[in-house]
Amino acid sequence: MPHAHLHLDPKVREEAKRRLLSAKGHLEGILRMLEDPQVYCVDVLKQLKAVEGALDRVGEMVLRAHLRDHVATAHERGDVEEIVEELMEALKYR
C-alpha cells in the first residue's frame, strides 16, 4: 500500500461513513421500490439522482481532505510526483 503513513483524517472518515450508511439505506429503499410492479420510472430516477448526489458529496469531502492533508504537504515529504500520479489515477474514474 503506497503512503502507508498517510491516513484519512478521522473526522472526515467518520462523516464519510455516516453519509455512506445513509446512502446505503436510500439505495435499499430504491431496491424495495423496484419490487413494486406499479413503480413509476421517474420516481426511481429521482431517488437514483439523490444517491448519486450523496456519493458525489462524499467523494468531494475525501478529495478535499486529501488535497489539504497530503497534496499540500507533498513537497515537504519529497513525494510530489508520486502524489500527483496517484491522484491523477484516482481521478480517471470520476
Sequence and secondary structure as in RCSB ss.txt:
>XXXX:A:sequence
MPHAHLHLDPKVREEAKRRLLSAKGHLEGILRMLEDPQVYCVDVLKQLKAVEGALDRVGEMVLRAHLRDHVATAH
ERGDVEEIVEELMEALKYR
>XXXX:A:secstr
 TTTT    HHHHHHHHHHHHHHHHHHHHHHHHHH TT  HHHHHHHHHHHHHHHHHHHHHHHHHHIIIIITTHH
HHT HHHHHHHHHHHHTT 
